[in-house]
Amino acid sequence: MCGIVAYTGQEDALPILIGGLKKLEYRGYDSSGIALIDNGKINVVRASGKIKALEDKLKQNPVKGNVGIAHTRWATHGAPTEENAHPHCSSDGKISIVHNGIIENYASLKAKLISEGVQFKSETDTEVVVHLIARFYDGDLRAAVLKALSKIEGTFGLAVICSDEPDTLIGARRGSPLILGIGNEKDFFLASDVSAIISHTQKVVYLDDNDVVQVKKGSYSIVNMNRDEVQREVQDVEFDADAVAKGGFPHFMLKEIFEQPEVLRNTMRGRLLINEGNAKLAGLDTNIKELRNINRIIITACGTSYYAGMVGEYMIEELAGVPVEVEYASEFRYRNPIIKPGTLVLAISQSGETADTLAALKEAQQKGATALAICNGVGSTIARTSDGGVYLHAGPEIGVASTKAFTSQVTVLAMIALLLGRQRRLSIENGTDIVKSMQDLPALVERTLQLSESIAEIAKQYSTAGNFLYLGRHFNYPVAMEGALKLKEISYIHAEGYPAAEMKHGPIALIDENMPVVVIAPKDSLFDKIISNVREIKARGGRVIAITTDECHPLDEIADHIIKVPRTLPMLMPIVTCIPLQLLAYHIAVLRGNDVDQPRNLAKSVTVE
């Protein structure tokens, strides 16, 4: 859960690397560092804290060079101190590396190296790798890296430089993303995320697991762990540098919240067939006949993607009549799941690099299931490992707290539910109604976004609360879970999401005037039930923020605050009702003075267990 960027070429590497780190800071931001080769020597500057701390230190200790590596860290092994920050160097200072991932056997390797006289300067697992490389180095950096990696168990994305080979840059990956960027003439880049290098090139190579790339004297080659040369396709990146800029918004998160109408249009573009009342998803074309025969679906994901999967469960069961289970990927991979013929596994991940979700997908494939992916990261590991799937087309999401990815994931799941439903029991008339309602969603979300200022006023009254309870039913129960997660992530306020009817089985004991309760209550078949829950809250002195639909008035005199959103089909309401929850969390976090885009202890792409 860290960011890597590296460069070799004809330009001054420092501004390129610092610019790349700033683009990657959402992946890790508790320390950072940079290493450049200059006149046969590697100069390293590191700092704890955010990139600004590194920049300040570089002003006092300027470095230069045309070859360098850089890193921004989210701590796994060792505290976020300068000593534990990357890059790490060999004892003689000639080899330097940056690393993303976890070396699982680092303790035994470290003990052996210590017994051989190696002195360690950090608590990290990464330092083991650089000392291993140095141990095997005899004038061929790539060969030394390959020998070292043969001893390693775990995951890694690596960038390596050596002062004895100042024209060489090595990259390697296993289970952690790494991309080769090909610039003009002799300029080459390595990065853990394409956003770090998009302002310099749009031509990239997505490295596969166990690839080792060597850039040397203006050209590159890729080998596998057996040292056999392999070919990887050069691809064009679909978005540009403007897509990862704030565009006048104070935070990426707010920008991404307001991007959702256009994101929904992009997610649905060319995929809805109104005359057939159906959806066409090109990524599922090769599996379309197999989908007719599935009798069980398992959705596996983590965090926000898990809650999107819960909405998908309700959708698919209602439209297609296929039983669905939603499982945390971190649990799925360890509990020996029962997968019989006819089981489909859907893995959902915004980045396409989530370690637990990738492992769950591989476990499903190992047990014979068809494993499809829903992800945003084009060329990501999950996208390439799966048997097929659907891209979100949501564009880069920089804010750590996911917003537009959630709505686009739910939209994709709605299209999958529609497709499966039309294969089974859904009439063309009902399918057409769903398609028309989906086409209206961008406009409904635009209307909901206009409530931002009024939601900000509500936020002022609750920004000092210590606890929140979120309640919803049926399709909006997962929305309550997601709303609570958003508040926790960026405001650091404890919040729980619950099925509204379960409130009386425990959480009602917590309710008093200091416990705000957010109730998602659109006008639907369960509306009268949730009204009863609101009355129970008010009878105990609780304060209620109610999200309901236009022209629905029963809550007007009961709730303390009413947020009214446009109405659509019940199965699509989560795409609308989640918007006020995103805005409420955002405005509360801003009022509390928190770093909205980079909340403490979190990172965007969770590439470690």
C-alpha positions as a printed NumPy array, in Angstrom:
array([[  0.   ,   0.   ,   0.   ],
       [  2.701,   2.385,  -1.11 ],
       [  3.565,   4.43 ,  -4.156],
       [  6.563,   3.835,  -6.423],
       [  7.869,   6.052,  -9.195],
       [ 11.221,   5.784, -10.99 ],
       [ 12.846,   7.472, -13.962],
       [ 15.804,   7.09 , -16.266],
       [ 16.482,   9.358, -19.216],
       [ 17.874,  12.665, -20.339],
       [ 15.949,  14.988, -18.012],
       [ 16.59 ,  16.05 , -14.44 ],
       [ 14.936,  13.23 , -12.494],
       [ 14.097,  15.138,  -9.306],
       [ 11.069,  17.184, -10.469],
       [  9.712,  14.143, -12.336],
       [  9.954,  11.967,  -9.233],
       [  8.541,  14.558,  -6.842],
       [  5.659,  15.233,  -9.235],
       [  4.997,  11.506,  -9.43 ],
       [  5.042,  11.142,  -5.649],
       [  2.44 ,  13.88 ,  -5.288],
       [  0.169,  11.977,  -7.674],
       [  0.728,   8.802,  -5.629],
       [  0.39 ,  10.27 ,  -2.16 ],
       [ -3.136,   8.859,  -1.877],
       [ -1.556,   5.376,  -1.875],
       [  0.499,   6.08 ,   1.232],
       [  1.493,   9.214,   3.064],
       [  3.247,   8.57 ,   6.338],
       [  6.801,   8.93 ,   4.965],
       [  8.608,   9.316,   1.644],
       [ 12.026,   9.344,   0.068],
       [ 14.072,   9.669,  -3.07 ],
       [ 17.39 ,   8.281,  -4.38 ],
       [ 19.32 ,   9.668,  -7.358],
       [ 22.562,   8.569,  -9.001],
       [ 25.008,  11.452,  -9.475],
       [ 28.679,  11.086, -10.431],
       [ 28.832,   7.428,  -9.505],
       [ 27.158,   7.885,  -6.111],
       [ 23.625,   7.296,  -4.846],
       [ 22.264,  10.236,  -2.872],
       [ 19.264,   9.458,  -0.641],
       [ 16.914,  11.916,   1.048],
       [ 14.027,  10.679,   3.228],
       [ 11.483,  12.233,   5.556],
       [  8.631,  11.153,   7.788],
       [  5.245,  12.729,   7.122],
       [  3.789,  13.854,   3.832],
       [  5.556,  14.769,   0.592],
       [  5.82 ,  18.391,   1.736],
       [  8.245,  17.287,   4.46 ],
       [ 10.443,  15.635,   1.82 ],
       [ 10.325,  18.738,  -0.372],
       [ 11.382,  20.923,   2.556],
       [ 14.301,  18.616,   3.264],
       [ 15.363,  18.601,  -0.385],
       [ 15.558,  22.398,  -0.298],
       [ 18.169,  22.04 ,   2.427],
       [ 19.877,  19.037,   0.812],
       [ 19.45 ,  19.373,  -2.964],
       [ 20.244,  16.34 ,  -5.106],
       [ 20.391,  15.837,  -8.848],
       [ 20.723,  13.094, -11.439],
       [ 19.125,  11.546, -14.502],
       [ 18.319,   8.205, -12.891],
       [ 16.346,   7.821,  -9.696],
       [ 13.708,   6.047,  -7.633],
       [ 11.155,   7.457,  -5.199],
       [  8.572,   6.147,  -2.768],
       [  5.685,   7.24 ,  -0.562],
       [  4.903,   4.836,   2.258],
       [  1.981,   3.414,   4.205],
       [  3.626,   1.594,   7.093],
       [  3.368,  -2.188,   7.471],
       [  6.688,  -3.235,   9.042],
       [  7.997,  -0.583,  11.395],
       [  6.718,   2.816,  12.472],
       [  6.45 ,   5.707,   9.982],
       [  9.893,   7.125,  10.787],
       [ 12.666,   8.473,   8.598],
       [ 14.738,   5.352,   9.314],
       [ 11.951,   3.103,   8.005],
       [ 11.181,   5.273,   4.979],
       [ 12.236,   4.094,   1.533],
       [ 14.536,   3.981,  -0.409],
       [ 16.722,   1.499,   1.467],
       [ 20.36 ,   0.957,   0.569],
       [ 22.941,  -1.806,   0.744],
       [ 25.654,  -1.555,   3.361],
       [ 28.134,  -0.092,   0.855],
       [ 25.549,   2.39 ,  -0.441],
       [ 25.859,   1.159,  -4.02 ],
       [ 22.41 ,  -0.408,  -4.419],
       [ 19.099,   1.246,  -3.54 ],
       [ 15.528,  -0.026,  -3.778],
       [ 11.927,   0.966,  -3.186],
       [  9.334,  -1.68 ,  -2.485],
       [  5.578,  -2.135,  -2.256],
       [  4.183,  -5.344,  -0.763],
       [  5.095,  -7.707,   2.052],
       [  8.031, -10.136,   2.287],
       [  6.515, -13.   ,   4.252],
       [  9.782, -14.805,   5.046],
       [ 11.737, -11.663,   5.871],
       [ 12.367, -12.707,   9.495],
       [ 14.25 , -15.886,   8.571],
       [ 16.138, -14.11 ,   5.783],
       [ 17.036, -11.267,   8.131],
       [ 18.322, -13.664,  10.79 ],
       [ 20.557, -15.383,   8.234],
       [ 21.926, -12.089,   6.926],
       [ 22.628, -10.869,  10.46 ],
       [ 24.519, -14.098,  11.155],
       [ 26.66 , -13.275,   8.112],
       [ 27.515,  -9.864,   9.539],
       [ 24.972,  -7.626,   7.815],
       [ 23.851,  -4.68 ,   9.944],
       [ 20.27 ,  -3.483,   9.562],
       [ 19.246,   0.152,   9.965],
       [ 15.454,  -0.195,   9.829],
       [ 12.569,  -2.348,  11.037],
       [ 11.279,  -2.973,   7.518],
       [ 10.991,  -6.169,   5.543],
       [ 12.224,  -4.224,   2.494],
       [ 15.771,  -3.818,   3.794],
       [ 16.18 ,  -7.59 ,   3.614],
       [ 15.717,  -7.415,  -0.149],
       [ 18.403,  -4.819,  -0.803],
       [ 20.933,  -6.735,   1.294],
       [ 20.067,  -9.933,  -0.588],
       [ 20.617,  -8.192,  -3.914],
       [ 23.954,  -6.831,  -2.696],
       [ 24.959, -10.313,  -1.57 ],
       [ 24.456, -11.677,  -5.096],
       [ 25.775,  -8.664,  -7.025],
       [ 28.849,  -9.323,  -9.144],
       [ 28.51 ,  -6.691, -11.844],
       [ 25.117,  -7.714, -13.286],
       [ 22.271,  -5.959, -11.439],
       [ 19.431,  -7.843, -13.139],
       [ 21.022, -11.203, -12.378],
       [ 21.44 , -10.209,  -8.724],
       [ 17.798,  -9.119,  -8.504],
       [ 16.636, -12.417, -10.011],
       [ 18.721, -14.441,  -7.545],
       [ 17.424, -12.403,  -4.615],
       [ 13.796, -12.741,  -5.704],
       [ 14.173, -16.514,  -5.944],
       [ 14.73 , -16.511,  -2.174],
       [ 11.723, -14.329,  -1.38 ],
       [  8.212, -15.393,  -0.41 ],
       [  5.47 , -12.788,  -0.549],
       [  4.464,  -9.879,  -2.726],
       [  6.487,  -7.095,  -4.224],
       [  6.668,  -4.251,  -6.665],
       [ 10.311,  -3.174,  -6.827],
       [ 12.464,  -0.513,  -8.443],
       [ 16.225,  -0.914,  -8.127],
       [ 19.261,   1.201,  -9.05 ],
       [ 23.01 ,   0.646,  -8.642],
       [ 25.784,   3.259,  -8.716],
       [ 28.067,   0.815, -10.561],
       [ 25.493,   0.636, -13.393],
       [ 24.229,   4.234, -13.613],
       [ 22.497,   3.583, -16.934],
       [ 20.358,   0.718, -15.577],
       [ 16.931,   0.692, -13.926],
       [ 15.363,  -2.576, -12.794],
       [ 11.707,  -3.193, -11.963],
       [ 10.006,  -6.371, -10.77 ],
       [  6.532,  -7.374,  -9.639],
       [  4.674, -10.207,  -7.985],
       [  1.231,  -9.527,  -6.576],
       [  1.78 ,  -5.767,  -6.429],
       [  1.255,  -3.494,  -9.435],
       [  4.108,  -2.067, -11.469],
       [  3.907,  -0.287, -14.805],
       [  6.606,   0.589, -17.342],
       [  6.088,   3.951, -19.028],
       [  7.707,   4.606, -22.408],
       [  8.399,   8.274, -23.049],
       [ 10.104,  10.196, -25.833],
       [ 13.394,   8.858, -27.165],
       [ 15.346,   7.58 , -24.138],
       [ 12.929,   8.423, -21.316],
       [ 11.5  ,   5.517, -19.315],
       [  9.437,   5.372, -16.135],
       [  8.335,   2.836, -13.558],
       [  5.291,   3.43 , -11.374],
       [  2.859,   1.552,  -9.187],
       [  0.013,   3.602, -10.673],
       [ -0.26 ,   5.174, -14.103],
       [ -1.41 ,   8.48 , -12.572],
       [  2.194,   9.111, -11.467],
       [  3.516,   9.285, -15.01 ],
       [  0.518,  10.295, -17.118],
       [  1.805,  13.861, -17.53 ],
       [  4.937,  12.463, -19.215],
       [  3.641,   9.581, -21.329],
       [  0.477,   7.723, -22.272],
       [  2.285,   4.629, -23.548],
       [  2.6  ,   1.958, -20.876],
       [  3.33 ,  -1.717, -20.38 ],
       [  1.428,  -3.466, -17.586],
       [  3.891,  -5.951, -16.118],
       [  2.64 ,  -9.413, -15.179],
       [  3.466, -11.306, -12.024],
       [  7.098, -12.504, -11.963],
       [  8.154, -10.074, -14.698],
       [ 11.521,  -8.368, -14.296],
       [ 12.086,  -5.378, -16.568],
       [ 15.49 ,  -3.877, -17.305],
       [ 15.868,  -0.438, -18.829],
       [ 19.385,   0.141, -20.136],
       [ 20.884,   2.535, -22.653],
       [ 17.581,   3.718, -24.066],
       [ 15.865,   0.356, -24.485],
       [ 14.106,  -2.189, -22.318],
       [ 13.671,  -5.932, -22.036],
       [ 11.454,  -8.103, -19.851],
       [ 12.269, -11.568, -18.532],
       [ 10.486, -13.975, -16.225],
       [ 11.991, -15.608, -13.15 ],
       [ 13.481, -18.326, -15.383],
       [ 15.291, -15.561, -17.311],
       [ 13.3  , -16.283, -20.455],
       [ 12.572, -13.111, -22.402],
       [  8.84 , -12.306, -22.63 ],
       [  6.849,  -9.822, -24.697],
       [  4.228,  -7.515, -23.206],
       [  1.856,  -5.302, -25.163],
       [  2.405,  -1.544, -25.211],
       [ -0.945,   0.091, -24.419],
       [ -2.296,   3.631, -24.607],
       [ -3.704,   5.107, -21.392],
       [ -7.308,   6.239, -21.822],
       [ -7.229,   9.304, -19.544],
       [ -4.93 ,  12.33 , -19.349],
       [ -3.333,  14.472, -16.655],
       [ -6.425,  16.687, -16.314],
       [ -8.379,  13.688, -15.059],
       [ -6.236,  13.522, -11.926],
       [ -6.343,  17.275, -11.195],
       [ -8.775,  18.853,  -8.721],
       [-10.444,  20.981, -11.369],
       [-11.164,  23.908,  -9.048],
       [-12.592,  21.815,  -6.2  ],
       [-11.01 ,  22.13 ,  -2.737],
       [-10.633,  18.356,  -2.445],
       [-10.494,  15.379,  -4.79 ],
       [-13.309,  13.763,  -2.819],
       [-15.719,  16.623,  -3.499],
       [-14.696,  16.689,  -7.162],
       [-15.361,  12.975,  -7.423],
       [-18.742,  13.285,  -5.692],
       [-19.764,  15.901,  -8.25 ],
       [-18.385,  13.838, -11.146],
       [-20.931,  11.099, -10.521],
       [-23.563,  12.155, -13.082],
       [-20.98 ,  11.998, -15.861],
       [-19.468,   8.825, -14.405],
       [-22.881,   7.137, -14.542],
       [-23.256,   8.187, -18.173],
       [-19.832,   6.724, -18.974],
       [-20.595,   3.514, -17.093],
       [-23.848,   2.968, -18.998],
       [-22.782,   4.343, -22.393],
       [-23.423,   1.783, -25.144],
       [-24.466,  -0.88 , -22.662],
       [-28.238,  -0.389, -22.366],
       [-30.546,  -1.757, -25.074],
       [-33.88 ,   0.004, -24.664],
       [-35.648,  -1.851, -27.502],
       [-34.725,  -5.186, -25.943],
       [-35.082,  -4.129, -22.31 ],
       [-31.631,  -5.552, -21.734],
       [-27.96 ,  -4.787, -21.18 ],
       [-25.   ,  -5.701, -23.366],
       [-21.701,  -6.023, -21.529],
       [-18.86 ,  -6.76 , -23.932],
       [-16.632,  -8.122, -21.189],
       [-19.169, -10.898, -20.569],
       [-19.748, -11.859, -24.202],
       [-17.491, -14.917, -24.02 ],
       [-19.337, -16.105, -20.913],
       [-22.886, -15.288, -22.053],
       [-23.996, -18.896, -22.647],
       [-22.391, -20.046, -19.415],
       [-24.299, -17.362, -17.52 ],
       [-27.574, -19.025, -18.517],
       [-26.604, -22.137, -16.591],
       [-25.381, -20.661, -13.335],
       [-27.426, -21.569, -10.263],
       [-25.497, -19.671,  -7.581],
       [-23.462, -16.473,  -7.396],
       [-20.851, -15.474,  -4.848],
       [-19.865, -11.805,  -4.75 ],
       [-16.553, -11.169,  -3.01 ],
       [-15.075,  -7.778,  -2.196],
       [-13.763,  -5.504,   0.569],
       [-14.918,  -2.214,   2.08 ],
       [-17.064,  -0.009,  -0.137],
       [-17.01 ,  -2.63 ,  -2.904],
       [-18.483,  -5.128,  -0.43 ],
       [-21.435,  -2.831,   0.238],
       [-21.967,  -2.36 ,  -3.5  ],
       [-22.006,  -6.156,  -3.718],
       [-24.734,  -6.287,  -1.058],
       [-26.917,  -4.034,  -3.219],
       [-26.097,  -6.323,  -6.147],
       [-27.284,  -9.323,  -4.142],
       [-30.755,  -7.802,  -3.749],
       [-30.869,  -6.78 ,  -7.424],
       [-29.825, -10.133,  -8.884],
       [-32.08 , -12.186,  -6.65 ],
       [-35.072,  -9.955,  -7.429],
       [-34.604,  -9.799, -11.215],
       [-33.011, -13.16 , -11.994],
       [-34.091, -15.423,  -9.128],
       [-30.519, -16.682,  -8.67 ],
       [-29.354, -17.101,  -5.061],
       [-26.492, -14.747,  -4.205],
       [-24.055, -14.664,  -1.287],
       [-21.802, -11.695,  -0.525],
       [-18.563, -12.472,   1.264],
       [-15.639, -10.448,   2.524],
       [-12.709, -11.448,   0.335],
       [-10.439, -11.621,   3.371],
       [-12.672, -14.33 ,   4.873],
       [-13.536, -16.129,   1.64 ],
       [ -9.953, -17.069,   0.872],
       [ -9.368, -18.734,   4.229],
       [-12.552, -20.683,   4.914],
       [-12.391, -23.386,   2.217],
       [-15.563, -22.191,   0.433],
       [-17.911, -24.741,  -1.109],
       [-17.978, -24.146,  -4.854],
       [-19.94 , -26.577,  -6.979],
       [-20.584, -26.647, -10.744],
       [-22.855, -23.801, -11.733],
       [-21.282, -21.312,  -9.312],
       [-20.246, -17.891, -10.592],
       [-17.893, -15.709,  -8.542],
       [-17.981, -11.915,  -9.019],
       [-14.938, -10.094,  -7.627],
       [-15.368,  -6.341,  -7.147],
       [-12.449,  -3.928,  -6.693],
       [-12.07 ,  -0.269,  -7.606],
       [ -8.318,  -0.494,  -8.148],
       [ -8.233,  -4.039,  -9.455],
       [ -5.238,  -4.594,  -7.184],
       [ -6.882,  -5.343,  -3.803],
       [ -4.786,  -8.202,  -2.418],
       [ -7.545, -10.063,  -0.575],
       [ -9.956,  -9.802,  -3.499],
       [ -7.317, -11.033,  -5.937],
       [ -6.565, -13.999,  -3.679],
       [-10.282, -14.792,  -3.387],
       [-10.651, -14.694,  -7.163],
       [ -7.738, -17.096,  -7.602],
       [ -9.175, -19.404,  -4.93 ],
       [-12.484, -19.485,  -6.805],
       [-10.727, -20.33 , -10.062],
       [ -8.698, -23.033,  -8.326],
       [-11.967, -24.642,  -7.211],
       [-13.373, -24.583, -10.738],
       [-15.646, -21.556, -10.648],
       [-15.959, -19.008, -13.411],
       [-14.572, -15.837, -11.84 ],
       [-15.591, -12.491, -13.316],
       [-14.361,  -9.063, -12.23 ],
       [-15.928,  -5.647, -11.793],
       [-13.164,  -3.085, -11.495],
       [-12.087,   0.392, -12.476],
       [ -8.371,  -0.184, -13.015],
       [ -7.812,  -0.916, -16.696],
       [ -4.994,  -3.409, -17.103],
       [ -5.075,  -4.18 , -13.372],
       [ -4.099,  -7.56 , -11.976],
       [ -7.662,  -8.579, -11.13 ],
       [ -8.852,  -7.559, -14.599],
       [ -6.159,  -9.663, -16.237],
       [ -6.524, -12.641, -13.901],
       [-10.306, -12.98 , -14.164],
       [-12.192, -15.018, -16.767],
       [-13.975, -11.886, -17.968],
       [-15.743,  -8.929, -16.478],
       [-16.848,  -5.336, -16.701],
       [-14.87 ,  -2.113, -16.392],
       [-16.507,   0.766, -14.536],
       [-15.127,   3.565, -16.752],
       [-15.313,   5.846, -13.708],
       [-11.966,   7.503, -14.366],
       [ -9.226,   7.797, -11.756],
       [-10.443,   8.024,  -8.172],
       [ -7.866,   9.809,  -6.009],
       [ -9.785,  10.443,  -2.784],
       [ -9.122,   7.572,  -0.401],
       [-12.796,   7.398,   0.609],
       [-14.48 ,   5.902,  -2.443],
       [-17.522,   7.709,  -3.846],
       [-17.945,   7.555,  -7.602],
       [-16.637,   3.99 ,  -7.685],
       [-19.501,   2.911,  -5.411],
       [-22.229,   4.373,  -7.623],
       [-20.646,   2.995, -10.779],
       [-20.235,  -0.445,  -9.182],
       [-23.907,  -0.496,  -8.225],
       [-24.782,   0.607, -11.768],
       [-22.752,  -2.231, -13.285],
       [-24.373,  -4.701, -10.899],
       [-27.787,  -3.402, -11.97 ],
       [-26.866,  -4.083, -15.596],
       [-25.659,  -7.58 , -14.73 ],
       [-28.898,  -8.205, -12.813],
       [-30.856,  -6.975, -15.835],
       [-28.893,  -9.225, -18.193],
       [-29.359, -12.286, -15.98 ],
       [-33.024, -11.414, -15.434],
       [-33.746, -11.191, -19.155],
       [-32.1  , -14.592, -19.619],
       [-34.491, -16.082, -17.095],
       [-37.785, -14.563, -15.987],
       [-37.812, -10.81 , -16.61 ],
       [-40.227,  -9.629, -19.318],
       [-39.189,  -7.198, -22.017],
       [-41.705,  -4.671, -20.63 ],
       [-40.155,  -4.78 , -17.156],
       [-36.675,  -4.753, -18.645],
       [-37.528,  -1.647, -20.674],
       [-38.833,   0.12 , -17.563],
       [-35.535,  -0.602, -15.802],
       [-33.48 ,   0.623, -18.759],
       [-35.45 ,   3.873, -18.94 ],
       [-35.06 ,   4.418, -15.215],
       [-31.328,   3.788, -15.418],
       [-30.999,   6.321, -18.214],
       [-32.632,   8.902, -15.928],
       [-30.139,   8.34 , -13.102],
       [-27.511,  10.952, -14.1  ],
       [-30.147,  13.7  , -14.044],
       [-31.487,  12.493, -10.683],
       [-28.   ,  12.535,  -9.182],
       [-27.433,  16.05 , -10.56 ],
       [-30.586,  17.193,  -8.766],
       [-29.445,  15.521,  -5.557],
       [-26.047,  17.238,  -5.715],
       [-27.826,  20.579,  -5.569],
       [-28.566,  19.763,  -1.923],
       [-24.9  ,  20.117,  -0.965],
       [-25.233,  23.53 ,   0.715],
       [-28.28 ,  22.53 ,   2.773],
       [-26.499,  19.349,   3.835],
       [-23.514,  21.476,   4.876],
       [-25.845,  23.416,   7.198],
       [-27.017,  20.16 ,   8.779],
       [-23.386,  19.086,   9.16 ],
       [-22.672,  22.148,  11.304],
       [-25.04 ,  20.856,  13.976],
       [-23.444,  17.418,  14.175],
       [-19.737,  17.904,  13.496],
       [-18.9  ,  17.454,  17.182],
       [-20.931,  14.276,  17.679],
       [-19.049,  11.26 ,  18.969],
       [-21.264,   8.543,  17.475],
       [-23.737,   8.106,  14.612],
       [-26.224,   5.376,  13.763],
       [-27.304,   4.767,  10.139],
       [-30.479,   2.79 ,   9.403],
       [-31.936,   1.454,   6.172],
       [-34.024,  -1.429,   4.881],
       [-33.83 ,  -3.749,   1.88 ],
       [-31.921,  -2.021,  -0.938],
       [-30.968,   0.821,   1.389],
       [-29.56 ,  -1.292,   4.214],
       [-26.189,  -1.561,   2.383],
       [-26.404,   2.206,   1.777],
       [-26.614,   2.695,   5.551],
       [-23.478,   0.566,   5.937],
       [-21.69 ,   2.563,   3.248],
       [-22.785,   5.886,   4.736],
       [-21.428,   4.89 ,   8.136],
       [-18.16 ,   3.805,   6.532],
       [-17.755,   7.167,   4.793],
       [-18.227,   9.026,   8.064],
       [-15.76 ,   6.792,   9.882],
       [-13.133,   7.065,   7.164],
       [-12.857,  10.821,   6.906],
       [-14.393,  12.341,  10.064],
       [-13.048,   9.754,  12.549],
       [-16.491,   9.636,  14.192],
       [-17.637,   6.191,  15.263],
       [-20.623,   5.14 ,  13.153],
       [-22.61 ,   1.959,  12.624],
       [-24.881,   0.922,   9.788],
       [-27.797,  -1.344,  10.699],
       [-30.941,  -2.845,   9.215],
       [-33.626,  -0.571,  10.659],
       [-35.706,  -3.431,  12.064],
       [-32.682,  -4.738,  13.994],
       [-32.336,  -1.492,  15.932],
       [-34.595,  -2.758,  18.719],
       [-32.332,  -5.809,  19.154],
       [-29.48 ,  -3.828,  20.667],
       [-28.562,  -0.434,  19.205],
       [-31.698,   1.214,  20.599],
       [-29.952,   1.101,  23.998],
       [-27.463,   3.672,  22.689],
       [-29.989,   6.232,  21.503],
       [-30.239,   9.554,  23.305],
       [-29.997,  13.24 ,  22.402],
       [-26.252,  12.841,  21.748],
       [-26.64 ,  10.012,  19.22 ],
       [-27.661,  11.329,  15.768],
       [-29.489,   8.749,  13.664],
       [-29.467,   8.905,   9.873],
       [-32.472,   7.074,   8.437],
       [-32.692,   6.238,   4.733],
       [-36.427,   6.083,   4.104],
       [-37.51 ,   6.456,   0.465],
       [-41.194,   5.981,  -0.284],
       [-41.395,   2.264,  -1.035],
       [-43.123,  -0.891,   0.187],
       [-41.266,  -0.773,   3.517],
       [-41.795,   2.924,   4.189],
       [-44.473,   2.421,   6.851],
       [-42.2  ,  -0.022,   8.677],
       [-39.324,   2.418,   8.84 ],
       [-41.672,   5.199,  10.022],
       [-42.276,   3.027,  13.087],
       [-38.52 ,   2.815,  13.653],
       [-38.232,   6.607,  13.486],
       [-40.991,   6.985,  16.092],
       [-39.099,   4.599,  18.366],
       [-35.987,   6.773,  18.04 ],
       [-37.862,   9.996,  18.768],
       [-39.584,   8.462,  21.772],
       [-36.127,   8.   ,  23.285],
       [-34.933,  11.53 ,  22.628],
       [-32.906,  10.724,  19.542],
       [-32.234,  13.219,  16.761],
       [-33.125,  12.039,  13.276],
       [-31.713,  13.052,   9.901],
       [-34.106,  11.488,   7.381],
       [-33.346,  10.921,   3.721],
       [-36.599,  10.407,   1.887],
       [-38.088,  11.043,  -1.526],
       [-39.739,  14.075,  -3.088],
       [-43.446,  14.543,  -2.378],
       [-43.231,  12.229,   0.638],
       [-44.41 ,  14.082,   3.762],
       [-45.048,  11.678,   6.693],
       [-41.541,  12.302,   8.068],
       [-41.776,  16.102,   7.852],
       [-43.083,  16.554,  11.385],
       [-41.221,  13.643,  12.958],
       [-37.604,  13.958,  11.855],
       [-35.333,  16.782,  12.983],
       [-33.94 ,  17.23 ,   9.475],
       [-35.339,  16.15 ,   6.116],
       [-33.261,  15.608,   2.98 ],
       [-35.507,  14.897,  -0.002],
       [-34.091,  13.22 ,  -3.09 ],
       [-35.688,  12.328,  -6.45 ],
       [-37.531,   9.037,  -6.636],
       [-36.698,   6.139,  -8.938],
       [-37.215,   2.372,  -8.919],
       [-36.515,   0.862,  -5.479],
       [-33.596,  -1.195,  -6.819],
       [-31.94 ,   1.974,  -8.159],
       [-32.57 ,   4.187,  -5.116],
       [-29.155,   3.376,  -3.566],
       [-27.474,   5.282,  -6.413],
       [-29.438,   8.367,  -5.344],
       [-29.658,   7.942,  -1.569],
       [-25.909,   7.428,  -1.151],
       [-25.186,  10.952,  -2.464],
       [-26.447,  12.856,   0.631],
       [-24.473,  10.471,   2.837],
       [-21.288,  11.191,   0.908],
       [-21.904,  14.928,   1.202],
       [-22.758,  14.718,   4.903],
       [-19.528,  12.851,   5.67 ],
       [-17.528,  15.286,   3.54 ],
       [-18.903,  18.433,   5.146],
       [-18.535,  17.063,   8.685],
       [-14.909,  16.11 ,   7.993],
       [-14.139,  19.571,   6.597],
       [-15.711,  21.236,   9.642],
       [-13.544,  19.074,  11.899],
       [-10.426,  20.206,  10.027],
       [ -9.514,  16.737,   8.793],
       [ -7.524,  15.829,   5.707],
       [-10.441,  14.664,   3.57 ],
       [ -8.475,  13.159,   0.696],
       [ -5.855,  11.416,   2.805],
       [ -7.459,  10.311,   6.086],
       [ -5.187,   8.937,   8.765],
       [ -4.141,   5.29 ,   8.715],
       [ -5.82 ,   4.608,   5.352],
       [ -4.512,   4.097,   1.843],
       [ -6.354,   3.937,  -1.462],
       [ -5.245,   0.649,  -2.957],
       [ -4.916,  -2.074,  -0.323],
       [ -2.293,  -4.302,  -1.898],
       [ -1.323,  -6.089,   1.318],
       [ -3.296,  -8.357,   3.663]])
